[in-house]
C-alpha cells in the first residue's frame, strides 16, 4: 500500500468538486439565457395577441400571460450569461415587450 498524505488528498478532492460546481453553474447560466430569450418571445406574442384582441376576456388573459413572462424575466435576468449576439437580441426584445405592456395600460413596469 502506498502511503497517502491525507491533507493533499482532501485538497485534490476539493479542487475537483469546485471545478464540477463551477462547470455546473456555468451550464445553468447558459441555459438561463435560452430560457430568457424564449420567455421574452412568448411575452411579446401574448402582448401582440392582447393588442389585437377585441374580446375583453381574451385581452385580459393575454395581458396576464405577458406580464407573467415579464416578471419571470426580471426575476432571473441577473443569473443569465449571454453571448454578445444574444445580449443584443435580448435587450431589443425586452424593450419591445416593455413598450407593448405600456401600450396595454401598464403604468410603470
Buried (B, 14 or more C-beta within 10 A) or exposed (E): EEEEEEEEEEEEEEEEEEEEEEEEEEEEEBEBBEBBBEBBBBBBBBBBBBBEBEEEEEBEBBBEBBBBBBEBBEEBBEBBBBEEEBEEBBEEBBEBBBBBBEEBEBEEE
